[in-house]
Amino acid sequence: MYPNKEASRCSFCNRNCAVCGSFSVCDLCFQDTVDNTYVIDETDGSCTEVKSSFFKQYYWWCLSGSIFGGLVACGCLVSICDWLCTKCCFGSRRFQHFNSDSDID
């Protein structure tokens, strides 16, 4: 808001503007968010909102992180299945070691 002397009250700033001296001139835009970036236009002093999605900006990082996470999850699943198979299937069997009675050691 800024002091509006003509109306004898405080008035709101222009769109996307946080600090202003008058309605048409913005001194400071809103703080940037994950989805939007605010830039002061030097020609008319207004704030322009630029859409910038996190996933668009870091697309390859998100994709590679997802692939890595999927591979780690698959590795953990295989390890758990192997452990369960070892405990359930091979744990009850008794392997007998035969003595060959040979003199070769």
GROMACS elastic network, one bead per residue, 0.5 to 0.9 nm:
[ bonds ]
;  ai    aj funct       b0    kb
    1     4     6  0.89237   500
    1    10     6  0.61764   500
    1    11     6  0.53619   500
    1    13     6  0.53301   500
    1    18     6  0.78029   500
    1    19     6  0.68910   500
    1    20     6  0.69499   500
    1    21     6  0.84927   500
    1    22     6  0.87464   500
    1    23     6  0.88837   500
    2     9     6  0.87462   500
    2    10     6  0.55160   500
    2    11     6  0.55446   500
    2    12     6  0.64785   500
    2    13     6  0.67212   500
    2    19     6  0.77696   500
    2    20     6  0.62618   500
    2    21     6  0.59745   500
    2    22     6  0.63883   500
    2    23     6  0.78846   500
    3     7     6  0.89415   500
    3     8     6  0.78251   500
    3     9     6  0.62615   500
    3    11     6  0.63679   500
    3    12     6  0.89663   500
    3    21     6  0.79650   500
    3    22     6  0.79821   500
    4     7     6  0.56689   500
    4     8     6  0.59267   500
    4     9     6  0.54550   500
    4    10     6  0.52481   500
    4    11     6  0.58586   500
    4    22     6  0.77008   500
    4    23     6  0.88877   500
    5     9     6  0.66242   500
    5    10     6  0.80909   500
    6     9     6  0.79843   500
    7    10     6  0.79823   500
    7    11     6  0.84653   500
   11    22     6  0.86936   500
   11    23     6  0.78987   500
   12    15     6  0.88981   500
   12    20     6  0.88231   500
   12    23     6  0.73388   500
   13    16     6  0.81867   500
   13    17     6  0.59421   500
   13    18     6  0.70615   500
   13    19     6  0.71199   500
   13    20     6  0.59883   500
   13    21     6  0.83033   500
   13    22     6  0.70505   500
   13    23     6  0.52193   500
   13    24     6  0.78649   500
   13    25     6  0.85463   500
   13    26     6  0.75170   500
   14    17     6  0.56776   500
   14    18     6  0.85513   500
   14    20     6  0.80496   500
   14    22     6  0.85003   500
   14    23     6  0.54662   500
   14    24     6  0.65122   500
   14    25     6  0.80509   500
   14    26     6  0.73924   500
   14    46     6  0.73166   500
   14    47     6  0.80943   500
   15    18     6  0.87098   500
   15    46     6  0.78799   500
   15    47     6  0.70690   500
   15    48     6  0.85245   500
   16    29     6  0.60287   500
   16    30     6  0.58441   500
   16    38     6  0.73487   500
   16    46     6  0.81661   500
   16    47     6  0.56893   500
   16    48     6  0.70997   500
   16    49     6  0.70598   500
   17    20     6  0.68859   500
   17    26     6  0.59606   500
   17    27     6  0.77309   500
   17    28     6  0.62095   500
   17    30     6  0.56806   500
   17    38     6  0.87645   500
   17    40     6  0.88538   500
   17    46     6  0.74635   500
   17    47     6  0.59962   500
   17    48     6  0.89811   500
   18    26     6  0.76991   500
   18    27     6  0.78165   500
   18    28     6  0.55921   500
   18    29     6  0.50645   500
   18    30     6  0.51309   500
   18    31     6  0.82737   500
   19    26     6  0.62477   500
   19    27     6  0.54260   500
   19    29     6  0.68238   500
   19    30     6  0.83642   500
   20    23     6  0.69345   500
   20    24     6  0.81593   500
   20    25     6  0.60795   500
   20    28     6  0.67561   500
   20    29     6  0.87430   500
   21    24     6  0.82955   500
   21    25     6  0.62687   500
   21    26     6  0.66730   500
   21    27     6  0.69314   500
   22    25     6  0.54361   500
   22    26     6  0.72446   500
   23    26     6  0.74596   500
   24    44     6  0.75664   500
   24    45     6  0.66991   500
   24    46     6  0.66241   500
   25    44     6  0.71844   500
   25    46     6  0.60916   500
   26    29     6  0.69779   500
   26    40     6  0.74043   500
   26    45     6  0.54377   500
   26    46     6  0.55588   500
   26    47     6  0.68391   500
   27    40     6  0.80775   500
   27    45     6  0.77320   500
   27    46     6  0.86881   500
   28    31     6  0.87816   500
   28    39     6  0.89838   500
   28    40     6  0.75438   500
   28    47     6  0.81789   500
   29    32     6  0.85662   500
   29    38     6  0.60593   500
   29    39     6  0.68079   500
   29    40     6  0.66805   500
   29    46     6  0.84757   500
   29    47     6  0.59164   500
   29    48     6  0.84919   500
   30    33     6  0.89155   500
   30    37     6  0.85283   500
   30    38     6  0.63770   500
   30    39     6  0.88615   500
   30    47     6  0.83955   500
   31    37     6  0.77322   500
   31    38     6  0.71151   500
   32    35     6  0.80920   500
   32    36     6  0.59476   500
   32    38     6  0.60086   500
   33    36     6  0.51550   500
   33    37     6  0.63796   500
   33    38     6  0.87568   500
   33    52     6  0.88337   500
   34    37     6  0.79228   500
   34    52     6  0.72331   500
   34    53     6  0.64747   500
   34    54     6  0.58651   500
   35    50     6  0.86033   500
   35    51     6  0.59715   500
   35    52     6  0.50246   500
   35    54     6  0.63368   500
   36    49     6  0.65051   500
   36    50     6  0.56190   500
   36    52     6  0.52417   500
   36    53     6  0.71749   500
   37    48     6  0.82709   500
   37    49     6  0.58950   500
   37    50     6  0.50519   500
   37    51     6  0.64044   500
   37    52     6  0.66006   500
   38    47     6  0.62653   500
   38    48     6  0.55983   500
   38    50     6  0.60970   500
   38    51     6  0.88134   500
   39    46     6  0.83952   500
   39    47     6  0.54882   500
   39    48     6  0.52658   500
   39    49     6  0.66613   500
   39    50     6  0.75740   500
   40    43     6  0.89202   500
   40    44     6  0.87355   500
   40    45     6  0.61633   500
   40    46     6  0.57360   500
   40    48     6  0.62446   500
   41    44     6  0.61044   500
   41    45     6  0.52715   500
   41    46     6  0.54459   500
   41    47     6  0.59272   500
   41    48     6  0.66273   500
   42    45     6  0.54333   500
   42    46     6  0.77633   500
   43    46     6  0.82328   500
   52    55     6  0.86656   500
   52    56     6  0.70957   500
   52    57     6  0.70251   500
   53    56     6  0.51877   500
   53    57     6  0.62616   500
   53    58     6  0.86209   500
   54    57     6  0.52248   500
   54    58     6  0.60618   500
   54    59     6  0.78985   500
   55    58     6  0.51533   500
   55    60     6  0.86065   500
   55    61     6  0.87127   500
   55    62     6  0.69716   500
   56    59     6  0.51647   500
   56    60     6  0.87864   500
   57    60     6  0.85522   500
   58    61     6  0.53258   500
   58    62     6  0.62055   500
   58    63     6  0.86438   500
   59    62     6  0.52586   500
   59    63     6  0.61280   500
   59    64     6  0.86326   500
   60    64     6  0.59789   500
   60    65     6  0.83376   500
   61    64     6  0.52782   500
   61    65     6  0.59829   500
   61    66     6  0.85050   500
   62    65     6  0.51040   500
   62    66     6  0.60862   500
   62    67     6  0.86458   500
   63    66     6  0.51560   500
   63    67     6  0.62640   500
   63    68     6  0.86389   500
   64    67     6  0.50880   500
   64    68     6  0.60797   500
   64    69     6  0.84980   500
   65    68     6  0.50930   500
   65    69     6  0.60274   500
   65    70     6  0.85184   500
   66    69     6  0.50761   500
   66    70     6  0.61034   500
   66    71     6  0.86467   500
   67    70     6  0.50720   500
   67    71     6  0.62406   500
   67    72     6  0.86755   500
   68    71     6  0.51463   500
   68    72     6  0.62137   500
   68    73     6  0.85941   500
   69    72     6  0.51272   500
   69    73     6  0.61203   500
   69    74     6  0.86257   500
   70    73     6  0.50470   500
   70    74     6  0.61611   500
   70    75     6  0.86168   500
   71    74     6  0.50535   500
   71    75     6  0.61525   500
   71    76     6  0.86186   500
   72    75     6  0.50605   500
   72    76     6  0.62034   500
   72    77     6  0.86087   500
   73    76     6  0.51163   500
   73    77     6  0.61570   500
   73    78     6  0.86801   500
   74    77     6  0.50101   500
   74    78     6  0.61718   500
   74    79     6  0.85761   500
   75    78     6  0.51787   500
   75    79     6  0.61745   500
   75    80     6  0.86576   500
   76    79     6  0.50608   500
   76    80     6  0.61566   500
   76    81     6  0.86015   500
   77    80     6  0.51630   500
   77    81     6  0.61530   500
   77    82     6  0.85560   500
   78    81     6  0.51045   500
   78    82     6  0.60675   500
   78    83     6  0.85752   500
   79    82     6  0.51024   500
   79    83     6  0.61548   500
   79    84     6  0.86051   500
   80    83     6  0.50903   500
   80    84     6  0.61043   500
   80    85     6  0.84875   500
   81    84     6  0.50997   500
   81    85     6  0.59787   500
   81    86     6  0.84762   500
   82    85     6  0.51017   500
   82    86     6  0.61020   500
   82    87     6  0.86351   500
   83    86     6  0.51165   500
   83    87     6  0.62045   500
   83    88     6  0.85590   500
   84    87     6  0.51241   500
   84    88     6  0.58737   500
   84    89     6  0.80084   500
   85    88     6  0.52542   500
   85    89     6  0.53706   500
   85    90     6  0.70671   500
   85    91     6  0.87387   500
   86    89     6  0.57497   500
   86    90     6  0.51738   500
   86    91     6  0.63464   500
   87    90     6  0.61331   500
   87    91     6  0.50363   500
   87    92     6  0.81666   500
   88    91     6  0.57689   500
   88    92     6  0.72115   500
   89    92     6  0.66003   500
   89    93     6  0.75956   500
   90    93     6  0.54943   500
   90    94     6  0.82612   500
   91    94     6  0.78533   500
   99   102     6  0.81472   500
  100   103     6  0.87829   500
  101   104     6  0.87936   500
  102   105     6  0.78255   500
